Amino acid sequence: MMRMNRLFGSKRDVVTDEAPSARSLTDLGSPEVDPWLEEVETALITPALLESAGMLGFFEVWRRACRSRGRALPSRADIDILELGTYIGELSLLEVIEGGADFRYRVLSEGAAKLLGTDYTGKLLSETARDAERLARLAQRYRRVVETRVPWFSRTPAMPEMPVAYTTRLVLPLSEDGSEVSMIFVARKSGPPRRRPERN
């Protein structure tokens, strides 16, 4: 319950106008593939891609929040926590610092904390124990969402020490004023189990 409160805080009344659809950017991957076959970085987010990755329901909750507020970007309080029961353990919330100069983990998902072996809640992204290349790639991905205000999907190889082969993320922008991205909502799923070399 504490983690849910950190994610959502208190609810407030919403309006019921249509919001503009999120625009698509150039596809940098191949989304119409099995979710664990290849690396993908893309803003071309299709239902088939999200369904194959087990994230379609999460995306639809975000879209409904957009429509309920009558704007392109919902706020954290616009998200209906009751609709996210099956995703709660895989959701992280990051605060945007100085327009994307850094990001602070308001909440790191339970699933990510378990895989990483540590909980980064409260820490800046720049303070986390990741190698420089991986850290730069995460920051670039999050900054892209801040700058474009468009959701982003990625599927990348997991760190070698992890027991899974790939990590999939759906990164969604949130805004308190409906314009500037102030927070980033991240759903993360990992799998399949990493294949270890067979011993003779």
Backbone as ProteinMPNN parsed JSONL, in Angstrom:
{"seq_chain_A": "MMRMNRLFGSKRDVVTDEAPSARSLTDLGSPEVDPWLEEVETALITPALLESAGMLGFFEVWRRACRSRGRALPSRADIDILELGTYIGELSLLEVIEGGADFRYRVLSEGAAKLLGTDYTGKLLSETARDAERLARLAQRYRRVVETRVPWFSRTPAMPEMPVAYTTRLVLPLSEDGSEVSMIFVARKSGPPRRRPERN", "coords_chain_A": {"N_chain_A": [[0.821, -1.2, 0.0], [1.967, 1.244, 0.753], [3.781, 1.648, -1.382], [1.952, 1.951, -3.492], [0.676, 4.326, -2.696], [2.809, 6.12, -2.964], [3.079, 6.05, -5.708], [0.66, 7.11, -6.713], [-0.658, 8.932, -4.98], [-3.333, 11.072, -3.91], [-6.627, 10.903, -5.386], [-8.313, 13.018, -7.82], [-11.116, 14.983, -9.072], [-12.181, 14.462, -12.464], [-12.559, 15.531, -15.921], [-14.527, 14.877, -18.888], [-13.71, 14.944, -21.693], [-12.561, 14.4, -25.069], [-9.173, 13.543, -25.729], [-6.29, 14.564, -27.654], [-4.749, 12.17, -29.835], [-1.708, 10.448, -29.128], [1.151, 11.356, -30.984], [3.076, 9.663, -33.538], [6.529, 8.792, -33.868], [9.454, 8.308, -35.961], [9.861, 4.911, -36.703], [12.174, 2.992, -35.032], [12.725, 0.394, -34.796], [11.522, -2.972, -35.136], [8.433, -3.529, -34.604], [6.448, -5.502, -34.99], [6.938, -8.233, -34.042], [7.856, -11.304, -32.398], [7.912, -10.967, -28.851], [10.437, -11.465, -27.685], [12.481, -11.717, -29.502], [14.186, -9.825, -30.777], [16.094, -6.753, -30.439], [14.505, -3.655, -29.696], [13.702, -0.243, -30.197], [11.367, 2.163, -30.105], [8.829, 4.569, -31.079], [6.623, 3.97, -32.409], [4.008, 2.649, -31.462], [2.081, -0.087, -31.339], [-1.049, -1.892, -30.946], [-0.635, -4.666, -31.266], [2.099, -4.975, -30.731], [2.239, -4.154, -28.015], [0.466, -5.938, -26.819], [1.749, -8.379, -27.259], [3.886, -8.026, -25.595], [2.717, -7.96, -23.161], [1.722, -5.532, -22.168], [-0.414, -4.042, -22.994], [-2.774, -3.475, -21.55], [-1.863, -1.692, -19.567], [-1.071, 0.514, -21.123], [-3.57, 1.238, -22.162], [-4.905, 2.107, -19.876], [-3.496, 4.469, -19.385], [-4.154, 5.889, -21.735], [-6.938, 6.158, -21.412], [-6.938, 7.852, -19.22], [-5.873, 10.13, -20.418], [-7.99, 10.809, -22.16], [-10.038, 11.275, -20.298], [-9.225, 13.601, -19.08], [-9.266, 15.298, -21.161], [-7.008, 16.035, -22.621], [-3.667, 15.805, -24.014], [-1.759, 14.745, -22.275], [-1.9, 13.023, -19.252], [-2.07, 13.601, -15.657], [-0.347, 12.348, -12.734], [-2.288, 11.9, -10.78], [-4.517, 11.472, -12.306], [-4.523, 8.865, -13.125], [-6.178, 5.83, -12.735], [-5.915, 3.94, -10.023], [-7.169, 1.55, -9.42], [-7.407, 0.241, -11.783], [-4.968, -0.784, -12.322], [-4.115, -3.009, -10.967], [-2.893, -5.55, -11.64], [-0.493, -4.724, -12.62], [0.962, -3.298, -10.772], [3.263, -4.183, -9.336], [5.251, -3.943, -11.219], [5.677, -1.326, -11.896], [7.282, 1.81, -12.163], [7.946, 5.134, -11.022], [9.184, 8.178, -12.081], [10.545, 11.322, -11.33], [10.921, 14.232, -13.23], [13.827, 16.072, -13.474], [14.861, 19.347, -13.711], [14.027, 19.71, -16.442], [14.857, 17.35, -17.63], [17.508, 17.002, -17.155], [18.225, 15.28, -15.204], [16.794, 12.461, -13.436], [14.609, 11.5, -10.864], [13.982, 8.683, -8.906], [10.907, 8.311, -7.796], [9.484, 6.112, -7.133], [10.742, 2.876, -7.376], [10.032, -0.017, -9.172], [8.851, -3.06, -7.642], [9.517, -5.409, -8.963], [11.761, -4.617, -10.513], [13.514, -3.818, -8.476], [13.974, -6.246, -7.238], [15.291, -7.728, -9.247], [17.546, -6.118, -9.678], [18.677, -6.166, -7.231], [18.653, -4.154, -5.39], [17.02, -1.217, -4.081], [16.219, 1.662, -5.669], [14.581, 3.743, -4.978], [13.975, 7.113, -4.336], [16.487, 7.917, -5.123], [18.597, 9.663, -7.496], [18.689, 9.093, -11.042], [21.269, 9.338, -12.052], [22.759, 8.603, -9.873], [22.639, 5.902, -9.602], [23.856, 2.504, -9.558], [25.032, 1.696, -12.272], [26.631, 0.737, -15.349], [28.427, 3.129, -17.387], [27.591, 3.284, -20.094], [25.075, 1.988, -20.154], [23.679, 3.584, -18.359], [23.693, 6.05, -19.7], [22.141, 5.373, -21.875], [19.631, 4.809, -20.736], [19.032, 7.376, -19.69], [18.919, 8.849, -22.063], [16.711, 7.687, -23.292], [14.641, 8.393, -21.526], [14.808, 11.18, -21.644], [14.057, 11.598, -24.254], [11.318, 11.047, -24.169], [10.491, 13.133, -22.506], [11.104, 15.363, -24.112], [9.658, 14.922, -26.52], [7.14, 14.296, -25.655], [5.862, 11.928, -26.064], [4.898, 8.498, -25.814], [7.21, 5.737, -25.323], [8.631, 2.7, -26.393], [10.712, 0.023, -25.467], [12.913, -2.732, -25.932], [15.456, -4.453, -24.654], [18.658, -6.14, -24.251], [19.139, -7.684, -21.099], [21.151, -6.856, -18.202], [24.247, -8.612, -17.888], [24.549, -10.021, -15.454], [22.017, -10.578, -14.622], [19.233, -12.878, -14.207], [17.598, -13.071, -16.404], [16.961, -12.705, -19.955], [16.134, -10.473, -21.473], [14.932, -7.076, -21.087], [11.939, -5.35, -21.074], [10.437, -2.217, -21.618], [7.845, 0.142, -21.175], [7.469, 3.438, -21.578], [5.85, 6.191, -20.3], [4.626, 9.514, -20.579], [3.826, 11.94, -18.037], [2.008, 14.777, -16.819], [1.65, 17.687, -14.874], [0.554, 20.118, -15.61], [-0.547, 19.624, -18.049], [0.974, 20.101, -20.259], [3.926, 20.428, -20.021], [6.205, 17.814, -19.447], [6.37, 16.322, -16.391], [6.698, 14.075, -14.89], [7.582, 10.609, -15.291], [6.215, 7.577, -16.198], [6.867, 4.219, -15.853], [6.539, 1.031, -17.091], [7.735, -2.19, -16.589], [8.908, -5.249, -17.788], [10.437, -8.435, -17.606], [12.301, -11.084, -19.174], [12.838, -13.897, -21.395], [13.852, -16.546, -19.044], [17.391, -16.497, -18.681], [19.506, -18.368, -20.756], [21.843, -20.596, -19.67], [25.173, -21.708, -20.351], [25.531, -25.153, -21.073], [26.916, -27.555, -18.921], [29.51, -29.879, -19.423]], "CA_chain_A": [[0.0, 0.0, 0.0], [2.867, 2.391, 0.775], [4.292, 1.847, -2.724], [0.852, 2.48, -4.296], [0.479, 5.726, -2.335], [3.89, 6.893, -3.572], [2.834, 6.128, -7.142], [-0.525, 7.823, -7.156], [-1.163, 9.968, -4.098], [-4.792, 11.122, -3.827], [-7.344, 11.105, -6.644], [-9.097, 14.233, -7.908], [-12.152, 14.894, -10.086], [-11.716, 14.589, -13.836], [-13.575, 15.875, -16.903], [-14.732, 13.765, -19.817], [-13.549, 15.337, -23.086], [-11.575, 13.613, -25.815], [-7.82, 14.101, -25.801], [-5.608, 14.233, -28.896], [-3.963, 10.944, -29.817], [-0.255, 10.647, -29.119], [1.69, 11.238, -32.328], [4.128, 8.666, -33.687], [7.795, 9.207, -34.443], [10.01, 7.31, -36.864], [10.084, 3.608, -36.091], [13.587, 2.637, -35.007], [12.848, -1.049, -34.608], [10.544, -3.76, -35.857], [7.547, -3.881, -33.511], [5.582, -6.64, -35.237], [7.743, -9.436, -33.893], [7.76, -11.971, -31.108], [8.467, -10.001, -27.895], [11.777, -11.74, -27.159], [13.374, -12.114, -30.588], [15.192, -8.844, -31.167], [16.105, -5.483, -29.725], [13.591, -2.672, -30.285], [13.526, 1.079, -29.616], [10.399, 2.724, -31.033], [7.654, 5.33, -30.67], [5.51, 3.416, -33.176], [3.456, 1.706, -30.492], [0.88, -0.711, -31.873], [-1.683, -2.851, -30.023], [-0.003, -5.986, -31.386], [3.378, -4.917, -30.023], [2.009, -4.098, -26.583], [-0.172, -7.185, -26.377], [2.765, -9.432, -27.248], [4.777, -7.759, -24.464], [1.942, -7.961, -21.925], [1.614, -4.169, -21.662], [-1.511, -3.327, -23.635], [-3.685, -2.971, -20.529], [-1.237, -0.531, -18.932], [-1.151, 1.621, -22.07], [-4.958, 1.657, -22.276], [-5.214, 2.901, -18.683], [-2.93, 5.796, -19.632], [-4.96, 6.543, -22.775], [-8.221, 6.557, -20.831], [-6.669, 9.027, -18.39], [-5.761, 11.263, -21.361], [-9.324, 11.188, -22.627], [-10.854, 11.784, -19.201], [-8.8, 14.969, -18.802], [-9.425, 16.093, -22.363], [-5.727, 16.578, -23.039], [-2.746, 14.788, -24.517], [-0.962, 14.162, -21.203], [-2.553, 12.992, -17.942], [-1.221, 13.752, -14.487], [-0.282, 11.146, -11.917], [-3.556, 11.738, -10.071], [-5.56, 11.077, -13.253], [-4.458, 7.423, -13.345], [-7.043, 5.085, -11.829], [-5.128, 2.884, -9.406], [-7.913, 0.293, -9.404], [-7.244, -0.407, -13.081], [-3.579, -1.206, -12.492], [-3.803, -4.021, -9.969], [-1.985, -6.597, -12.109], [0.761, -4.123, -13.064], [1.569, -2.493, -9.712], [4.601, -4.649, -8.979], [6.204, -3.684, -12.306], [5.597, 0.088, -12.255], [8.161, 2.795, -11.541], [7.589, 6.53, -11.25], [10.363, 9.029, -12.022], [10.344, 12.763, -11.406], [11.816, 14.897, -14.174], [14.608, 17.118, -12.811], [15.395, 20.401, -14.581], [13.723, 19.473, -17.843], [15.468, 16.125, -18.137], [18.933, 16.933, -16.818], [18.331, 14.056, -14.416], [15.502, 11.897, -13.071], [14.622, 10.929, -9.525], [13.044, 7.59, -8.698], [9.933, 8.446, -6.722], [9.255, 4.701, -6.801], [11.286, 1.84, -8.251], [9.126, -1.156, -9.09], [9.292, -4.201, -6.857], [10.17, -6.349, -9.865], [13.087, -4.112, -10.855], [14.347, -3.858, -7.269], [14.358, -7.642, -7.011], [16.284, -8.112, -10.249], [18.756, -5.326, -9.489], [19.24, -6.454, -5.911], [18.649, -2.935, -4.589], [15.885, -0.334, -4.323], [16.705, 3.003, -5.954], [13.578, 4.74, -4.628], [14.54, 8.3, -3.712], [17.778, 8.26, -5.715], [18.661, 10.155, -8.866], [19.163, 8.117, -12.018], [22.724, 9.477, -12.15], [23.379, 8.037, -8.683], [22.455, 4.461, -9.557], [25.054, 1.704, -9.86], [24.979, 1.107, -13.61], [27.788, 1.152, -16.134], [28.211, 4.423, -18.03], [26.85, 3.139, -21.348], [23.68, 1.682, -19.848], [23.108, 4.765, -17.719], [23.467, 7.046, -20.743], [21.041, 4.92, -22.726], [18.407, 5.04, -19.983], [18.784, 8.806, -19.643], [18.517, 9.277, -23.404], [15.349, 7.205, -23.518], [13.716, 9.191, -20.733], [14.809, 12.547, -22.178], [13.28, 11.588, -25.499], [9.912, 11.131, -23.791], [10.279, 14.493, -22.008], [11.185, 16.324, -25.213], [8.636, 14.69, -27.54], [5.864, 14.075, -24.97], [5.307, 10.752, -26.727], [5.316, 7.231, -25.203], [8.34, 5.053, -25.94], [8.742, 1.275, -26.086], [12.05, -0.525, -25.714], [13.235, -4.099, -25.524], [16.915, -4.492, -24.723], [19.266, -7.221, -23.464], [19.325, -7.403, -19.677], [22.537, -6.879, -17.758], [24.737, -9.997, -17.887], [24.41, -10.69, -14.168], [20.61, -10.865, -14.346], [18.816, -14.229, -14.611], [16.713, -12.977, -17.564], [17.679, -12.34, -21.173], [15.739, -9.165, -21.983], [14.065, -6.2, -20.31], [11.032, -4.562, -21.896], [9.905, -1.054, -20.911], [6.935, 1.088, -21.799], [7.697, 4.703, -20.873], [4.716, 7.069, -20.571], [4.771, 10.848, -19.976], [2.788, 12.512, -17.181], [2.166, 16.223, -16.723], [0.751, 18.348, -13.93], [-0.123, 21.242, -16.257], [-1.082, 19.197, -19.335], [1.879, 20.484, -21.334], [5.305, 20.045, -19.729], [6.328, 16.507, -18.8], [6.935, 16.488, -15.052], [6.995, 12.743, -14.383], [7.588, 9.53, -16.265], [5.652, 6.339, -15.691], [7.564, 3.146, -16.561], [6.188, -0.37, -16.849], [8.896, -3.003, -16.938], [8.773, -6.703, -17.723], [11.696, -9.088, -17.952], [12.213, -12.49, -19.54], [12.631, -15.145, -20.665], [15.052, -16.894, -18.268], [18.623, -16.551, -19.446], [20.043, -19.708, -20.96], [23.226, -20.751, -19.242], [25.876, -22.77, -21.092], [25.449, -26.46, -20.457], [28.196, -28.124, -18.484], [29.739, -31.255, -19.872]], "C_chain_A": [[0.86, 1.257, 0.0], [3.389, 2.703, -0.616], [3.209, 2.417, -3.626], [0.627, 3.951, -3.983], [1.561, 6.609, -2.931], [3.647, 7.076, -5.066], [1.738, 7.122, -7.48], [-0.98, 8.958, -6.263], [-2.681, 9.915, -4.047], [-5.397, 11.374, -5.194], [-8.045, 12.454, -6.628], [-10.108, 14.076, -9.026], [-11.562, 15.094, -11.464], [-12.879, 15.01, -14.722], [-13.615, 14.784, -17.955], [-14.724, 14.212, -21.267], [-12.516, 14.465, -23.752], [-10.227, 14.316, -25.809], [-7.213, 13.753, -27.145], [-4.831, 12.934, -28.753], [-2.484, 11.282, -29.802], [0.279, 10.452, -30.525], [2.813, 10.21, -32.364], [5.377, 9.292, -34.274], [8.289, 8.114, -35.377], [10.278, 6.012, -36.117], [11.559, 3.259, -36.189], [13.801, 1.143, -34.823], [11.855, -1.764, -35.494], [9.529, -4.289, -34.866], [6.717, -5.133, -33.737], [6.372, -7.938, -35.189], [7.435, -10.068, -32.556], [8.479, -11.116, -30.073], [9.872, -10.287, -27.407], [12.784, -12.074, -28.261], [14.471, -11.11, -30.886], [15.053, -7.559, -30.371], [15.246, -4.46, -30.459], [13.661, -1.375, -29.483], [12.571, 1.815, -30.553], [9.332, 3.566, -30.351], [6.433, 4.878, -31.457], [4.908, 2.28, -32.345], [2.121, 1.182, -30.997], [0.262, -1.642, -30.837], [-1.023, -4.225, -30.068], [1.314, -6.045, -30.628], [3.16, -4.981, -28.517], [1.373, -5.371, -26.053], [0.845, -8.309, -26.284], [3.706, -9.267, -26.061], [4.036, -7.737, -23.131], [1.724, -6.595, -21.332], [0.441, -3.392, -22.24], [-2.456, -2.723, -22.6], [-3.157, -1.724, -19.846], [-1.348, 0.695, -19.83], [-2.58, 2.143, -22.169], [-5.411, 2.449, -21.056], [-4.709, 4.33, -18.863], [-3.758, 6.559, -20.669], [-6.311, 6.988, -22.242], [-8.058, 7.781, -19.934], [-6.505, 10.278, -19.255], [-7.144, 11.743, -21.774], [-10.166, 11.809, -21.517], [-10.503, 13.217, -18.845], [-8.959, 15.877, -20.015], [-8.145, 16.728, -22.848], [-4.776, 15.441, -23.39], [-1.991, 14.07, -23.409], [-1.743, 14.171, -19.893], [-1.559, 13.302, -16.832], [-1.19, 12.431, -13.725], [-1.627, 10.864, -11.257], [-4.693, 11.315, -10.993], [-5.602, 9.572, -13.475], [-5.296, 6.711, -12.297], [-6.285, 3.883, -11.278], [-5.832, 1.534, -9.446], [-7.773, -0.472, -10.714], [-5.862, -1.02, -13.268], [-3.153, -2.321, -11.537], [-2.782, -5.05, -10.416], [-0.621, -6.052, -12.516], [1.562, -3.471, -11.942], [3.009, -2.903, -9.41], [5.662, -4.371, -10.019], [6.238, -2.221, -12.707], [6.576, 0.937, -11.461], [7.668, 4.192, -11.892], [8.834, 7.378, -11.059], [9.96, 10.486, -12.154], [11.374, 13.367, -12.346], [12.505, 16.062, -13.462], [15.186, 18.071, -13.856], [15.247, 20.06, -16.061], [14.348, 18.242, -18.447], [16.965, 16.049, -17.91], [19.219, 15.697, -15.983], [16.912, 13.599, -14.093], [15.622, 11.285, -11.681], [13.566, 9.827, -9.436], [12.135, 7.919, -7.515], [9.548, 7.065, -6.215], [9.981, 3.848, -7.823], [10.417, 0.61, -8.077], [9.724, -2.293, -8.268], [10.033, -5.208, -7.725], [11.584, -5.922, -10.22], [14.021, -4.176, -9.655], [14.834, -5.279, -6.988], [15.442, -8.075, -7.978], [17.615, -7.39, -10.034], [19.442, -5.612, -8.149], [19.328, -5.239, -5.014], [17.449, -2.089, -4.974], [16.394, 1.1, -4.481], [15.686, 4.089, -5.623], [14.22, 5.893, -3.856], [15.852, 8.76, -4.317], [17.609, 8.87, -7.098], [19.131, 9.042, -9.784], [20.682, 8.146, -12.089], [23.462, 8.881, -10.965], [23.323, 6.513, -8.646], [23.696, 3.721, -10.05], [24.894, 0.963, -11.176], [26.229, 1.541, -14.365], [27.416, 2.372, -16.966], [27.37, 4.317, -19.298], [25.368, 2.881, -21.091], [22.983, 2.884, -19.21], [22.782, 5.839, -18.753], [22.286, 6.665, -21.625], [19.696, 5.108, -22.03], [18.047, 6.523, -19.968], [18.315, 9.33, -20.998], [17.071, 8.876, -23.698], [14.341, 8.067, -22.769], [13.655, 10.632, -21.233], [14.003, 12.638, -23.468], [11.79, 11.728, -25.193], [9.582, 12.532, -23.267], [10.202, 15.482, -23.166], [10.043, 16.173, -26.221], [7.242, 14.575, -26.969], [5.12, 12.878, -25.562], [5.781, 9.485, -26.007], [6.425, 6.553, -26.0], [8.388, 3.605, -25.464], [10.163, 0.814, -26.379], [12.109, -1.974, -25.245], [14.733, -4.275, -25.737], [17.452, -5.664, -23.917], [19.449, -6.785, -22.013], [20.816, -7.434, -19.343], [22.994, -8.33, -17.581], [24.52, -10.737, -16.577], [22.971, -11.048, -13.828], [20.23, -12.253, -14.848], [17.872, -14.244, -15.798], [17.489, -12.447, -18.764], [17.382, -10.913, -21.636], [14.924, -8.4, -20.953], [13.247, -5.354, -21.278], [10.45, -3.435, -21.059], [8.912, -0.307, -21.795], [6.994, 2.356, -20.962], [6.612, 5.694, -21.28], [4.897, 8.413, -19.874], [3.565, 11.238, -19.132], [3.061, 14.007, -17.024], [1.169, 16.804, -15.735], [-0.017, 19.493, -14.589], [-0.686, 20.895, -17.625], [-0.182, 19.503, -20.509], [3.297, 19.977, -21.104], [5.352, 18.717, -18.984], [7.049, 16.679, -17.47], [7.303, 15.151, -14.405], [6.949, 11.737, -15.517], [7.143, 8.25, -15.564], [6.28, 5.198, -16.5], [7.027, 1.795, -16.123], [7.338, -1.218, -17.367], [8.563, -4.479, -16.779], [10.086, -7.322, -18.193], [11.469, -10.557, -18.274], [12.795, -12.706, -20.919], [13.863, -15.451, -19.815], [16.279, -17.012, -19.168], [19.106, -17.999, -19.565], [21.521, -19.741, -20.578], [23.884, -21.859, -20.037], [25.791, -24.105, -20.338], [26.837, -26.962, -20.097], [28.321, -29.571, -18.967], [29.895, -32.196, -18.681]], "O_chain_A": [[0.53, 2.233, -0.674], [3.446, 3.868, -1.01], [3.5, 3.283, -4.451], [0.409, 4.749, -4.895], [1.278, 7.728, -3.359], [3.967, 8.123, -5.629], [1.87, 7.894, -8.429], [-1.639, 9.878, -6.747], [-3.264, 8.834, -4.131], [-4.767, 11.981, -6.06], [-8.344, 12.986, -5.559], [-9.997, 13.161, -9.842], [-10.569, 15.803, -11.629], [-14.041, 14.871, -14.34], [-12.808, 13.855, -17.91], [-15.651, 13.888, -22.009], [-11.684, 13.856, -23.08], [-10.157, 15.543, -25.877], [-7.584, 12.737, -27.733], [-4.314, 12.628, -27.679], [-2.057, 12.276, -30.389], [-0.092, 9.49, -31.198], [3.43, 9.921, -31.339], [5.296, 10.215, -35.084], [7.613, 7.102, -35.563], [10.854, 6.018, -35.029], [12.131, 3.23, -37.278], [14.937, 0.685, -34.706], [11.4, -1.213, -36.496], [9.714, -5.38, -34.327], [6.313, -5.775, -32.768], [6.46, -8.656, -36.185], [6.827, -9.446, -31.685], [9.549, -10.582, -30.364], [10.468, -9.425, -26.762], [13.832, -12.654, -27.98], [15.588, -11.508, -31.217], [14.037, -7.313, -29.719], [15.253, -4.399, -31.688], [13.677, -1.394, -28.252], [12.933, 2.07, -31.702], [8.972, 3.321, -29.2], [5.324, 5.35, -31.204], [5.259, 1.112, -32.511], [1.144, 1.927, -31.073], [0.959, -2.131, -29.947], [-0.867, -4.876, -29.035], [1.615, -7.037, -29.964], [3.811, -5.76, -27.821], [1.706, -5.829, -24.959], [0.814, -9.104, -25.345], [4.264, -10.248, -25.57], [4.649, -7.521, -22.085], [1.555, -6.476, -20.119], [0.32, -2.192, -21.994], [-2.893, -1.583, -22.754], [-3.918, -0.796, -19.574], [-1.677, 1.785, -19.363], [-2.791, 3.352, -22.253], [-6.22, 3.368, -21.186], [-5.41, 5.287, -18.533], [-4.029, 7.747, -20.493], [-6.784, 8.074, -22.578], [-8.932, 8.646, -19.892], [-6.947, 11.361, -18.872], [-7.431, 12.94, -21.743], [-10.918, 12.753, -21.757], [-11.352, 13.971, -18.369], [-8.804, 17.093, -19.906], [-8.163, 17.819, -23.416], [-5.043, 14.274, -23.102], [-1.617, 12.909, -23.573], [-2.205, 15.229, -19.464], [-0.348, 13.267, -17.047], [-1.934, 11.505, -14.048], [-2.055, 9.712, -11.185], [-5.729, 10.848, -10.518], [-6.605, 9.049, -13.961], [-5.141, 6.961, -11.101], [-6.044, 2.916, -12.0], [-5.179, 0.492, -9.5], [-7.992, -1.683, -10.76], [-5.613, -1.7, -14.264], [-1.961, -2.543, -11.33], [-1.886, -5.395, -9.645], [0.311, -6.825, -12.736], [2.726, -3.125, -12.142], [3.877, -2.045, -9.248], [6.851, -4.541, -9.749], [6.778, -1.894, -13.763], [6.687, 0.803, -10.242], [7.049, 4.399, -12.936], [9.474, 7.318, -10.009], [9.13, 10.837, -12.994], [12.561, 13.049, -12.266], [11.837, 16.937, -12.911], [15.904, 17.655, -14.766], [16.209, 20.114, -16.828], [14.369, 18.102, -19.669], [17.625, 15.139, -18.411], [20.312, 15.134, -16.041], [15.943, 14.274, -14.439], [16.616, 10.632, -11.364], [12.417, 10.012, -9.836], [12.554, 7.816, -6.362], [9.315, 6.871, -5.022], [9.846, 4.08, -9.024], [10.097, 0.233, -6.95], [10.941, -2.464, -8.209], [11.034, -5.789, -7.307], [12.501, -6.742, -10.233], [15.187, -4.546, -9.794], [15.968, -5.482, -6.554], [16.41, -8.721, -7.578], [18.681, -7.984, -10.192], [20.628, -5.334, -7.968], [20.001, -5.277, -3.984], [16.918, -2.229, -6.076], [16.933, 1.68, -3.539], [15.908, 5.252, -5.958], [14.912, 5.684, -2.859], [16.292, 9.88, -4.056], [16.614, 8.629, -7.783], [19.877, 8.155, -9.368], [21.318, 7.096, -12.176], [24.673, 8.671, -11.039], [23.901, 5.897, -7.75], [24.475, 4.241, -10.848], [24.651, -0.244, -11.197], [26.817, 2.579, -14.064], [26.238, 2.624, -17.222], [26.523, 5.174, -19.549], [24.508, 3.484, -21.733], [21.819, 3.157, -19.504], [21.723, 6.463, -18.693], [21.526, 7.526, -22.067], [18.725, 5.522, -22.663], [16.896, 6.889, -20.205], [17.41, 10.162, -21.065], [16.309, 9.646, -24.285], [13.302, 8.431, -23.319], [12.585, 11.241, -21.249], [13.347, 13.646, -23.731], [11.08, 12.453, -25.89], [8.508, 13.06, -23.554], [9.324, 16.345, -23.19], [9.519, 17.168, -26.721], [6.258, 14.734, -27.692], [3.889, 12.835, -25.554], [6.949, 9.401, -25.626], [6.56, 6.772, -27.204], [8.207, 3.322, -24.279], [10.744, 1.167, -27.406], [11.441, -2.371, -24.291], [15.214, -4.249, -26.869], [16.785, -6.138, -22.997], [19.863, -5.658, -21.738], [21.629, -7.965, -20.1], [22.206, -9.18, -17.168], [24.326, -11.953, -16.581], [22.726, -11.751, -12.847], [20.827, -12.756, -15.799], [17.383, -15.308, -16.178], [18.538, -11.821, -18.612], [18.271, -10.222, -22.134], [14.308, -8.988, -20.064], [13.791, -4.723, -22.184], [10.02, -3.655, -19.927], [9.119, -0.148, -22.998], [6.619, 2.358, -19.79], [6.464, 6.006, -22.462], [5.28, 8.455, -18.705], [2.427, 10.909, -19.466], [4.21, 14.446, -17.089], [-0.012, 16.457, -15.755], [-1.13, 19.806, -14.167], [-1.242, 21.76, -18.301], [-0.533, 19.198, -21.649], [3.814, 19.189, -21.896], [4.627, 18.518, -18.009], [8.196, 17.124, -17.427], [8.119, 15.103, -13.485], [6.354, 11.984, -16.566], [7.631, 7.9, -14.49], [6.221, 5.223, -17.73], [7.054, 1.454, -14.94], [7.851, -0.983, -18.461], [8.008, -4.899, -15.764], [10.757, -6.784, -19.074], [10.571, -11.196, -17.727], [13.213, -11.738, -21.555], [14.831, -14.691, -19.854], [16.209, -17.556, -20.27], [19.109, -18.748, -18.589], [22.333, -18.99, -21.117], [23.234, -22.851, -20.369], [25.96, -24.158, -19.12], [27.794, -26.815, -20.858], [27.374, -30.356, -18.92], [30.094, -33.397, -18.865]]}, "name": "protein", "num_of_chains": 1, "seq": "MMRMNRLFGSKRDVVTDEAPSARSLTDLGSPEVDPWLEEVETALITPALLESAGMLGFFEVWRRACRSRGRALPSRADIDILELGTYIGELSLLEVIEGGADFRYRVLSEGAAKLLGTDYTGKLLSETARDAERLARLAQRYRRVVETRVPWFSRTPAMPEMPVAYTTRLVLPLSEDGSEVSMIFVARKSGPPRRRPERN"}
